[in-house]
């Protein structure tokens, strides 16, 4: 029943967003259109792209809108089997994870995409028209959203590792240098091949790593005191 309710909620969100699929795509394409030369536009290199690209975006938008409902159904399914302390910790972690994912996507849309497209427009060789296929653009933006959304989950991941006893806040502080190197490697792999987007992913991740250390220190303090 929980699974069916979750799917039904996703279907309702999708049905509500489908009539606005083209408008959603126009909103998503705005960061690129703002950086193109006057008269620049996106193109469709495949016959069915003008139909499938907005539909695909509508589905992902519906998934984002329905995510709180889906997580609630998941929580309602597993909550009866959790201990009281696990319930107190799981709900804030789920809420924080959802909020951080949304924050990562918003960061990518409002800050990263304009800077990336501005950089790419400036380095485009003379005589080359920057005309991007709508499907390729959608895939590019969705990958960036996923990358930044997951990257912003770093504090939650560190807290979970600390709660499981796999790492301690002291170990996280000692491994800060290795973590920073790893963050820059990850940023270089998952972002486009330009320094701007890599830095705009790596720098927030470094700050979120520090936030994760503080959060892990906070949630593990009671258990440490109890053992003492």
Buried (B, 14 or more C-beta within 10 A) or exposed (E): EBEEBBEEBBEBBBEEBBEBBBEBBEEBBEBBEEBBEEEBEBEBEEEEBBEBBBBBBBBBBBEBBBBBBBBBBBBEBEEEEBEEEEEEBBBEBBBBBBEBBBBBBBBBBEBBBBBBBBBBBEEEEEEEEBEBBBBBBBEBBBBBBBBBBBBBBBBBBBBBBBBEEEBBBEEBEEEEEEBBEEBBEBBBEBBBEBEBBBBBBBEBBBEBBBBBBEBBBEBBEEEEEEEE
